[in-house]
Amino acid sequence: MKKLNILSIIFLCSLSISCFSQINQEARENLAKIKLNLQTQLDSSIYYFDLIIKEHNQGVGKSILIKKYAQKIEEAETSIDQTVEKANDVAQESNLSEEEYENWIKGINFNQISVKYQEIKVLGFDFKGLPITQEYPLSQLYQDSINRFSIHFPDNWEIVEDDRFTLVVHSNYLANKEKMAGFGIDINEMSKNFSTEQYYHGNMKSINKAYQNLKITEEEDINLNGMLVKYVVYQYSMNEKKLKCMQFFFTKDKKGYVINGTSANNVFDTYRSLFIEIARSFKLD
């Protein structure tokens, strides 16, 4: 029988199903207790995630939050894994089928912790509370009074004139063209209120036609500064160059927004954290 753990079941939808006809009353009671215990542990993780989000928004640094909460989150998640393991054992001892056990798992609400996980991830933390981004000094502030937004970028980056985009900033590409990176914002007026999902898929169709060897490596719905956005990372070829791009899509008030960070494929991981930090600094007035 396949064993499940918290990472493999976190995105299962909440669904209350009872199908315990093949197990005895003692096993039913044990699984009911385990379910209650598991939900309590999930609530504990959500509680700490909420504290991290709240304090991060108040300006508390990542290193302080890691020191304060990483161990608590790790302990909570370890308890969740151990509890699911115990449920595995009960299911095996009582001859519960894999289908019945997965239905039991679906009766536990993982939706909320899944949403919190995505919020934590875009803030720069992975599921165990460890940092996946660094804190960069984004000392330059760009403010657009026409499109009513602001964004921060590093001191050694510069704005580049490009009529195709609302804003483009580049790293110091004259110093090292091979490690050049760029960050852009594209804002388009829409004829009607398309949803973020519609705007994303429409753009991706055009991108697929424009670039060669395009391969999506990450694709998620995430929360960025309180906005639900479509997050995607893909690699592609253009003019014999291999590039990699991180994009955030969303719509608001009949406008479509694309926040875009791009670099050479082989140095993308160097810039990943910085791209996230710049995207997080984006604010609509």
C-alpha positions as a Markdown table, in Angstrom:
| # | Residue | x | y | z |
|---|---|---|---|---|
| 1 | Met | 0.0 | 0.0 | 0.0 |
| 2 | Lys | 1.3 | 3.4 | -0.9 |
| 3 | Lys | 2.2 | 5.6 | 2.0 |
| 4 | Leu | 1.3 | 9.3 | 2.0 |
| 5 | Asn | 3.0 | 12.1 | 3.8 |
| 6 | Ile | 2.1 | 15.8 | 4.3 |
| 7 | Leu | 3.9 | 17.0 | 1.1 |
| 8 | Ser | 2.0 | 14.5 | -1.1 |
| 9 | Ile | -1.4 | 15.3 | 0.4 |
| 10 | Ile | -1.3 | 19.0 | 1.1 |
| 11 | Phe | -3.1 | 20.0 | -2.1 |
| 12 | Leu | -5.9 | 17.4 | -1.9 |
| 13 | Cys | -9.2 | 19.2 | -1.8 |
| 14 | Ser | -11.4 | 19.1 | 1.3 |
| 15 | Leu | -14.0 | 16.5 | 0.9 |
| 16 | Ser | -16.0 | 14.7 | 3.6 |
| 17 | Ile | -16.5 | 11.1 | 2.6 |
| 18 | Ser | -17.2 | 8.1 | 4.8 |
| 19 | Cys | -16.6 | 4.6 | 3.5 |
| 20 | Phe | -15.4 | 2.5 | 6.4 |
| 21 | Ser | -17.6 | -0.6 | 5.8 |
| 22 | Gln | -14.6 | -2.9 | 5.7 |
| 23 | Ile | -13.0 | -1.9 | 9.1 |
| 24 | Asn | -14.0 | -2.6 | 12.6 |
| 25 | Gln | -15.3 | -0.2 | 15.2 |
| 26 | Glu | -12.0 | 0.1 | 17.0 |
| 27 | Ala | -10.2 | 1.2 | 13.8 |
| 28 | Arg | -13.0 | 3.7 | 13.1 |
| 29 | Glu | -12.5 | 5.2 | 16.6 |
| 30 | Asn | -8.7 | 5.3 | 16.2 |
| 31 | Leu | -8.9 | 7.0 | 12.8 |
| 32 | Ala | -11.4 | 9.5 | 14.2 |
| 33 | Lys | -9.0 | 10.4 | 17.0 |
| 34 | Ile | -6.1 | 10.7 | 14.5 |
| 35 | Lys | -8.1 | 12.9 | 12.3 |
| 36 | Leu | -8.9 | 15.3 | 15.2 |
| 37 | Asn | -5.2 | 15.3 | 16.3 |
| 38 | Leu | -4.1 | 15.9 | 12.7 |
| 39 | Gln | -6.4 | 18.9 | 12.3 |
| 40 | Thr | -5.1 | 20.4 | 15.5 |
| 41 | Gln | -1.5 | 20.1 | 14.3 |
| 42 | Leu | -2.5 | 21.7 | 10.9 |
| 43 | Asp | -4.1 | 24.5 | 12.8 |
| 44 | Ser | -0.9 | 24.9 | 14.8 |
| 45 | Ser | 1.2 | 25.3 | 11.6 |
| 46 | Ile | -1.3 | 27.8 | 10.2 |
| 47 | Tyr | -1.1 | 29.8 | 13.4 |
| 48 | Tyr | 2.7 | 30.1 | 13.0 |
| 49 | Phe | 2.4 | 30.9 | 9.3 |
| 50 | Asp | 0.0 | 33.7 | 10.1 |
| 51 | Leu | 2.4 | 35.1 | 12.7 |
| 52 | Ile | 5.2 | 35.1 | 10.1 |
| 53 | Ile | 3.1 | 36.8 | 7.5 |
| 54 | Lys | 1.9 | 39.4 | 10.0 |
| 55 | Glu | 5.3 | 40.2 | 11.4 |
| 56 | His | 7.0 | 40.2 | 7.9 |
| 57 | Asn | 4.4 | 42.8 | 6.7 |
| 58 | Gln | 5.3 | 44.9 | 9.8 |
| 59 | Gly | 8.9 | 45.0 | 8.6 |
| 60 | Val | 10.5 | 42.2 | 10.7 |
| 61 | Gly | 13.5 | 40.8 | 8.9 |
| 62 | Lys | 13.7 | 37.2 | 7.6 |
| 63 | Ser | 16.6 | 36.2 | 9.8 |
| 64 | Ile | 14.7 | 37.2 | 12.9 |
| 65 | Leu | 11.6 | 35.4 | 11.8 |
| 66 | Ile | 13.6 | 32.3 | 10.9 |
| 67 | Lys | 15.2 | 32.3 | 14.3 |
| 68 | Lys | 11.9 | 32.8 | 16.0 |
| 69 | Tyr | 9.6 | 30.4 | 14.2 |
| 70 | Ala | 11.6 | 27.9 | 12.1 |
| 71 | Gln | 11.9 | 25.3 | 14.9 |
| 72 | Lys | 8.2 | 25.6 | 15.9 |
| 73 | Ile | 7.1 | 25.1 | 12.3 |
| 74 | Glu | 9.5 | 22.2 | 11.8 |
| 75 | Glu | 8.2 | 20.6 | 15.0 |
| 76 | Ala | 4.6 | 21.0 | 13.9 |
| 77 | Glu | 5.3 | 19.5 | 10.5 |
| 78 | Thr | 7.2 | 16.6 | 12.0 |
| 79 | Ser | 4.2 | 15.9 | 14.2 |
| 80 | Ile | 1.9 | 16.0 | 11.1 |
| 81 | Asp | 4.1 | 13.5 | 9.3 |
| 82 | Gln | 4.2 | 11.2 | 12.3 |
| 83 | Thr | 0.5 | 11.4 | 12.7 |
| 84 | Val | -0.1 | 10.6 | 9.0 |
| 85 | Glu | 2.4 | 7.7 | 9.5 |
| 86 | Lys | 0.3 | 6.4 | 12.4 |
| 87 | Ala | -2.8 | 6.6 | 10.2 |
| 88 | Asn | -1.0 | 4.6 | 7.6 |
| 89 | Asp | -0.3 | 1.9 | 10.2 |
| 90 | Val | -3.9 | 1.8 | 11.4 |
| 91 | Ala | -5.1 | 1.5 | 7.9 |
| 92 | Gln | -2.8 | -1.4 | 7.2 |
| 93 | Glu | -3.6 | -3.2 | 10.4 |
| 94 | Ser | -7.3 | -2.9 | 9.7 |
| 95 | Asn | -7.0 | -3.9 | 6.0 |
| 96 | Leu | -8.3 | -0.5 | 4.8 |
| 97 | Ser | -8.0 | -0.3 | 1.0 |
| 98 | Glu | -5.8 | 2.4 | -0.6 |
| 99 | Glu | -8.9 | 4.0 | -2.1 |
| 100 | Glu | -10.7 | 4.1 | 1.3 |
| 101 | Tyr | -7.6 | 5.5 | 3.0 |
| 102 | Glu | -7.3 | 8.3 | 0.4 |
| 103 | Asn | -11.0 | 9.1 | 0.9 |
| 104 | Trp | -10.3 | 9.4 | 4.7 |
| 105 | Ile | -7.4 | 11.8 | 3.9 |
| 106 | Lys | -9.6 | 13.9 | 1.7 |
| 107 | Gly | -11.9 | 14.3 | 4.7 |
| 108 | Ile | -9.2 | 16.5 | 6.4 |
| 109 | Asn | -9.1 | 20.1 | 5.4 |
| 110 | Phe | -5.7 | 20.8 | 3.8 |
| 111 | Asn | -6.9 | 23.8 | 1.8 |
| 112 | Gln | -6.1 | 26.5 | 4.3 |
| 113 | Ile | -2.6 | 25.3 | 5.0 |
| 114 | Ser | -2.0 | 25.0 | 1.2 |
| 115 | Val | -3.0 | 28.7 | 0.8 |
| 116 | Lys | -0.7 | 29.7 | 3.7 |
| 117 | Tyr | 2.1 | 27.7 | 2.2 |
| 118 | Gln | 1.9 | 29.7 | -1.0 |
| 119 | Glu | 1.8 | 33.0 | 0.8 |
| 120 | Ile | 4.9 | 32.0 | 2.8 |
| 121 | Lys | 6.7 | 30.8 | -0.3 |
| 122 | Val | 6.3 | 34.1 | -2.1 |
| 123 | Leu | 7.5 | 36.0 | 1.0 |
| 124 | Gly | 10.7 | 34.1 | 0.7 |
| 125 | Phe | 10.3 | 31.0 | 3.0 |
| 126 | Asp | 10.0 | 27.4 | 2.1 |
| 127 | Phe | 7.6 | 25.0 | 3.8 |
| 128 | Lys | 9.9 | 24.3 | 6.8 |
| 129 | Gly | 10.4 | 28.0 | 7.4 |
| 130 | Leu | 13.9 | 28.3 | 5.9 |
| 131 | Pro | 14.7 | 31.3 | 3.6 |
| 132 | Ile | 14.6 | 30.8 | -0.1 |
| 133 | Thr | 15.4 | 34.4 | -0.8 |
| 134 | Gln | 17.9 | 36.9 | 0.6 |
| 135 | Glu | 17.3 | 40.4 | 1.7 |
| 136 | Tyr | 18.7 | 42.7 | -1.0 |
| 137 | Pro | 19.1 | 46.5 | -0.6 |
| 138 | Leu | 16.6 | 47.7 | -3.2 |
| 139 | Ser | 17.7 | 51.3 | -2.7 |
| 140 | Gln | 16.2 | 52.8 | -6.0 |
| 141 | Leu | 12.6 | 53.7 | -6.1 |
| 142 | Tyr | 10.7 | 54.1 | -9.3 |
| 143 | Gln | 7.2 | 55.7 | -9.2 |
| 144 | Asp | 4.9 | 55.9 | -12.2 |
| 145 | Ser | 2.2 | 58.7 | -11.7 |
| 146 | Ile | 0.4 | 57.7 | -14.9 |
| 147 | Asn | 0.0 | 54.0 | -14.3 |
| 148 | Arg | 0.0 | 54.6 | -10.5 |
| 149 | Phe | 2.5 | 52.1 | -9.3 |
| 150 | Ser | 5.9 | 52.0 | -7.6 |
| 151 | Ile | 8.7 | 49.5 | -7.4 |
| 152 | His | 12.1 | 49.2 | -5.9 |
| 153 | Phe | 15.3 | 47.8 | -7.6 |
| 154 | Pro | 19.0 | 47.5 | -6.7 |
| 155 | Asp | 21.3 | 50.5 | -6.6 |
| 156 | Asn | 23.6 | 49.2 | -9.4 |
| 157 | Trp | 20.7 | 48.6 | -11.8 |
| 158 | Glu | 19.6 | 51.2 | -14.4 |
| 159 | Ile | 16.4 | 52.0 | -16.2 |
| 160 | Val | 16.5 | 51.2 | -20.0 |
| 161 | Glu | 14.3 | 52.9 | -22.6 |
| 162 | Asp | 12.2 | 50.2 | -24.3 |
| 163 | Asp | 8.9 | 51.2 | -25.9 |
| 164 | Arg | 7.6 | 47.6 | -25.7 |
| 165 | Phe | 7.3 | 47.8 | -21.9 |
| 166 | Thr | 6.1 | 50.2 | -19.3 |
| 167 | Leu | 9.4 | 49.8 | -17.4 |
| 168 | Val | 12.6 | 48.0 | -17.9 |
| 169 | Val | 15.6 | 47.9 | -15.6 |
| 170 | His | 18.8 | 46.0 | -16.2 |
| 171 | Ser | 21.8 | 44.9 | -14.2 |
| 172 | Asn | 25.1 | 46.4 | -15.2 |
| 173 | Tyr | 25.3 | 44.5 | -18.5 |
| 174 | Leu | 28.4 | 46.4 | -19.7 |
| 175 | Ala | 30.4 | 44.9 | -16.9 |
| 176 | Asn | 29.5 | 41.3 | -17.7 |
| 177 | Lys | 27.1 | 40.6 | -20.6 |
| 178 | Glu | 27.0 | 36.9 | -19.9 |
| 179 | Lys | 25.5 | 37.5 | -16.4 |
| 180 | Met | 23.2 | 40.2 | -17.5 |
| 181 | Ala | 19.7 | 40.2 | -16.0 |
| 182 | Gly | 16.6 | 42.4 | -16.6 |
| 183 | Phe | 13.4 | 43.1 | -14.9 |
| 184 | Gly | 10.3 | 44.6 | -16.5 |
| 185 | Ile | 6.7 | 45.6 | -16.0 |
| 186 | Asp | 4.2 | 45.5 | -18.8 |
| 187 | Ile | 0.7 | 47.1 | -18.3 |
| 188 | Asn | -2.0 | 46.9 | -20.9 |
| 189 | Glu | -5.4 | 48.4 | -21.2 |
| 190 | Met | -8.1 | 45.7 | -21.8 |
| 191 | Ser | -11.3 | 46.0 | -23.7 |
| 192 | Lys | -13.2 | 44.2 | -20.9 |
| 193 | Asn | -12.5 | 42.8 | -17.4 |
| 194 | Phe | -10.6 | 39.6 | -18.2 |
| 195 | Ser | -9.8 | 37.4 | -15.3 |
| 196 | Thr | -6.2 | 36.8 | -14.3 |
| 197 | Glu | -6.5 | 33.2 | -15.6 |
| 198 | Gln | -7.8 | 34.4 | -19.0 |
| 199 | Tyr | -5.1 | 37.1 | -19.2 |
| 200 | Tyr | -2.4 | 34.6 | -18.3 |
| 201 | His | -3.5 | 31.9 | -20.8 |
| 202 | Gly | -3.9 | 34.5 | -23.6 |
| 203 | Asn | -0.3 | 35.8 | -23.0 |
| 204 | Met | 1.2 | 32.3 | -22.8 |
| 205 | Lys | -0.3 | 31.5 | -26.2 |
| 206 | Ser | 1.5 | 34.4 | -27.7 |
| 207 | Ile | 4.7 | 33.6 | -25.8 |
| 208 | Asn | 4.6 | 30.0 | -27.1 |
| 209 | Lys | 4.4 | 31.3 | -30.6 |
| 210 | Ala | 7.2 | 33.9 | -30.2 |
| 211 | Tyr | 9.9 | 31.8 | -28.5 |
| 212 | Gln | 11.6 | 28.5 | -29.4 |
| 213 | Asn | 12.0 | 25.4 | -27.1 |
| 214 | Leu | 9.7 | 26.9 | -24.4 |
| 215 | Lys | 9.4 | 24.7 | -21.4 |
| 216 | Ile | 7.4 | 25.7 | -18.2 |
| 217 | Thr | 9.2 | 24.6 | -15.1 |
| 218 | Glu | 7.0 | 26.2 | -12.4 |
| 219 | Glu | 3.3 | 27.3 | -12.5 |
| 220 | Glu | 1.2 | 28.3 | -9.5 |
| 221 | Asp | -1.5 | 30.6 | -8.2 |
| 222 | Ile | 0.1 | 32.7 | -5.4 |
| 223 | Asn | -0.6 | 35.7 | -3.2 |
| 224 | Leu | 1.7 | 38.7 | -4.0 |
| 225 | Asn | 1.2 | 41.6 | -1.7 |
| 226 | Gly | -2.4 | 40.7 | -1.1 |
| 227 | Met | -3.2 | 40.2 | -4.8 |
| 228 | Leu | -3.9 | 36.8 | -6.3 |
| 229 | Val | -1.5 | 36.3 | -9.2 |
| 230 | Lys | -0.4 | 33.7 | -11.7 |
| 231 | Tyr | 3.2 | 32.8 | -11.1 |
| 232 | Val | 5.2 | 31.0 | -13.9 |
| 233 | Val | 8.8 | 30.2 | -14.6 |
| 234 | Tyr | 9.9 | 29.0 | -18.1 |
| 235 | Gln | 13.0 | 28.6 | -20.1 |
| 236 | Tyr | 13.3 | 29.3 | -23.9 |
| 237 | Ser | 15.6 | 30.0 | -26.7 |
| 238 | Met | 15.9 | 33.3 | -28.6 |
| 239 | Asn | 18.5 | 34.2 | -31.2 |
| 240 | Glu | 20.5 | 31.1 | -30.2 |
| 241 | Lys | 20.6 | 32.3 | -26.5 |
| 242 | Lys | 19.1 | 30.1 | -23.8 |
| 243 | Leu | 17.1 | 32.2 | -21.4 |
| 244 | Lys | 14.9 | 31.7 | -18.3 |
| 245 | Cys | 12.1 | 34.0 | -17.2 |
| 246 | Met | 10.0 | 34.4 | -14.0 |
| 247 | Gln | 6.6 | 36.2 | -14.5 |
| 248 | Phe | 3.7 | 37.3 | -12.3 |
| 249 | Phe | 0.4 | 37.9 | -14.1 |
| 250 | Phe | -2.7 | 39.6 | -12.7 |
| 251 | Thr | -5.6 | 41.9 | -13.8 |
| 252 | Lys | -7.2 | 44.9 | -12.1 |
| 253 | Asp | -9.7 | 47.5 | -13.3 |
| 254 | Lys | -9.6 | 46.5 | -17.0 |
| 255 | Lys | -5.8 | 46.5 | -16.9 |
| 256 | Gly | -3.5 | 43.5 | -17.4 |
| 257 | Tyr | -0.2 | 43.4 | -15.5 |
| 258 | Val | 2.9 | 41.3 | -16.2 |
| 259 | Ile | 5.9 | 41.6 | -13.8 |
| 260 | Asn | 8.9 | 39.9 | -15.5 |
| 261 | Gly | 12.4 | 38.9 | -14.5 |
| 262 | Thr | 14.7 | 37.4 | -17.1 |
| 263 | Ser | 18.3 | 36.2 | -17.3 |
| 264 | Ala | 20.5 | 33.7 | -19.1 |
| 265 | Asn | 19.4 | 30.2 | -18.2 |
| 266 | Asn | 22.8 | 29.3 | -16.6 |
| 267 | Val | 22.7 | 32.2 | -14.1 |
| 268 | Phe | 18.9 | 32.3 | -13.4 |
| 269 | Asp | 19.3 | 30.7 | -9.9 |
| 270 | Thr | 21.7 | 33.6 | -9.0 |
| 271 | Tyr | 18.9 | 36.1 | -9.7 |
| 272 | Arg | 15.9 | 34.1 | -8.6 |
| 273 | Ser | 15.9 | 35.5 | -5.1 |
| 274 | Leu | 16.4 | 39.1 | -6.3 |
| 275 | Phe | 13.5 | 38.8 | -8.8 |
| 276 | Ile | 11.2 | 37.7 | -6.1 |
| 277 | Glu | 12.3 | 40.6 | -3.8 |
| 278 | Ile | 11.7 | 43.2 | -6.6 |
| 279 | Ala | 8.3 | 41.7 | -7.4 |
| 280 | Arg | 7.4 | 41.9 | -3.8 |
| 281 | Ser | 8.3 | 45.6 | -3.7 |
| 282 | Phe | 5.7 | 46.3 | -6.4 |
| 283 | Lys | 2.8 | 48.5 | -5.1 |
| 284 | Leu | -0.3 | 49.9 | -6.8 |
| 285 | Asp | -1.3 | 53.3 | -5.6 |
